[in-house]
Amino acid sequence: MYKIGVVGPIKSVEKIIELANEIEQDMEFIPYIYSIATETKNIVEAHDQDVDFWLFSGYIPFKVATQTSVSREKLTYIFFSEAAIYRGFLEQSYKMQKFIENVSIDFISSPAQMASEGLAEIEKNVRKMYLKEFDVAIDPKELFDFHYELWQEGKIDFAITCYPSVDEELKKMGVPSYWVSPTKTEIYHTVQLFTEKIKTSYYKETQIGAVMLEIKEFDSLKERMKQGYRIQYLELRMKENLLQLCEQVDGSLIEEGNGRYTVFSTRGAIEGEIQFIKEKMYQLSIEMEAKVTAGIGFAQTVFNAELNAHRALRQTKEHESIDIVMIQDDGTIIESVGNNEELSYSYRAEDPTILEKLKKGSVSIKTYTRIQALVQKMRWKHFTTKDLASQLQMSERNAQRIVADLCSVGLAEICGEELQHTRGRPIKMYQLLM
């Protein structure tokens, strides 16, 4: 049973857990209450080992939690829209028995929260709307002062705030106020999506994984060994390292011969020990005085996981500078796994227009998606063939040919020129079109 920590003010947490238990009985929802949102950081850091995932009552505590070392994959929050503000208007109008014409609203700085379009729509229906945008580091007293001063000056009939403590203080001072909290529908929708994501991650982690390791040029290595027993001693030390790897990932070892070994385990165990795999590869390369490469494959069956590992290992032969390549069950290829240079792309494409253009240009899907992934990763608005050649470990001549083919079928275009400091022609700059 997964344990999910629910973080927020007491009223929000109680409402979330009540609805969450109605939706999902196979998960345990544990309340973590704070008085002010900044306490979230201490809560998450102190209790991260006690839960599997974190669910936050809103964007504010979520944003605070992202400033910790906890993986973003474990965090989500209840999203709410301007519908929550409309609800506040409706409730207060009913209480006051009149339509609210002047209002003050505070809202968090986030593209995902209370979109400016939604607030613009609300502004059309009131005489005057005072807005205060803030970030998570704000002192709640500053928000209280914003609303209370407007109230004392007679500029507002009603205040809407994202902070429950601000709402309580305003009510104590006699200011009609409303705390914006997610509706039942929004909580239900978020919890449902979140629990489905958790279940998906569970099935993903239990997929079959294969790590195929190979000592490059193993035959020539044996020829260099003058004493026959020396290579056998080296192989014994290699197996010792590989058995330590198996123990770490709770896997099994298969010797395929000629310097190639395969470790079978689960996806979750392998992904969690990438750094350990890299360390063992480094130790093996020192022991064997030869380069060691690895192909990692994931799939629902042993056969397909091994097939993906074979494909991944073949990728390391195509690109000499890459030691580890991973191929996932959905066809995603990840090069230089665990490094800063890690690059993720797919050898599959579904857009028939792009497929037809690639066919006409004689460019492989893998090459195109690899370039596309690199451009996105590097955030290039434009690039040169020299940029591609250095990043993708290919000759500049090859990069020029590929880009020329992409331009000929409308998948790339020349967008400018870069003058060289030395004599020579200007360097053409390109950009992808799709």
C-alpha positions, 0 to 999 in steps of 0.5 A: 500500500502506497503512503501519500502525505497530504500537506496543507492547512487543517481545513483543506487537508481534512477535505482532501483526505475525506474525498481521497478515501472515497476514491481510493481505498488501496492507498493510505493518506497521511495528514501533515498540517501547517500553520503557515506555508513556509513550514512545508519545507521542514515537513517534507524534509523531516517525513520524506522517508515516511511516505511514497508521494506528496499531495499539497493543498495548493500551489503555494506549499507545492512551490515551497516543497520544490525548493527541497531535494525531494524529487519533483516526480513525488510531488503534486498539488490540487489545481484550482481555477477562477471557478473557486473565486466565482464561488466566493462571489456567490456565497458572499452576495447571498450573505450580503443580499446584494451584488458585490461591486468592489473587491480585492484579490491576492493571487500567487505568481504562477502561470498555472494558477488563476490565469490572467484571462480568468481574472480579466473576465471577473474584472468585467463584472465588477466596478473596481477590482484591486489585485496583488500578485505575490510569490511564496516568500511573502509575509502573510501580514503584507497580504492582510495589510493590503486588504485591510487598508483598502477596507478601511479606506472604503474602497472594497466591499469584499476581500478574496485571499489565497491564505487561510490565516489572512482570511481568519485575521480579516474576519476578526477585524470585521472584513467580509472575506473569502479564502479561495480553496479548491472545489470538490470537483477539482480535488476529486479530479486531481486525486484521481489523476494522481492515484492513476499516475502512482499505479502506472509508475508501479507497473512501470517499475516492475517491468523487465530490465536487461543490462547488457555489458560488453568489453570492447575488442575482447578477442584482441585483449586475449591475444595480448595476454601472454600467459593463458591463465591471466585472462581467466583471472581477469574474467574471475575478477570481472564476474566478482564485480558483476555479481556485486552489481547483481546483488545491488539490483537483485538480479541474475547474471548470464554469461553470453561469451566473448566478453559479453554479460547480461544482468536481468532485473526490474526496471525500478531496481536498474533505474535506481542504481544507474550510478552504481552501474557506471561505477562498476563499468569504470572498475571493469574498464580499469581491470580489463584495460579496455573500454566497457559499454552497456546497453539497457533495455526495458519491456513487458517480457524478457525477450523484448527487454533483451532485444532492446538491450541489444539495440542499445548496445549497438548504439554505443558502437555507432557513437564511440563517445557514448558508454551507456544507452537505454531503450525504453518500452515505448521506443524512447532512446536515452544516450549518455545515461546519468551524465549531463550530456544525457539526450532523450529521443525516439526512433518512432514518429507518428506524424504522416507528414513528417514521415513522408518528408523524411522519406523524400529527404532520405533522412532516418526517423532516428536521426531527425528525432535525435536532432530535434531532441538536441535542439530542444535540450540546448534551447537553440533558436538557431544552430550551425552544422558545426554545433550539430557535429560537435554535440552528436559526435559526427563529422561536419560533412555528415551534419551538412548533408543531413541539414541540407536534406532536411532543408530540401523537404521543408523540415529545416531552413536557413535563418541567417549567417554568422560572420567568422573572425578569420577569412572565409565564407559566413557560416549558415545558421539553421532552424527546425520548422516542425 
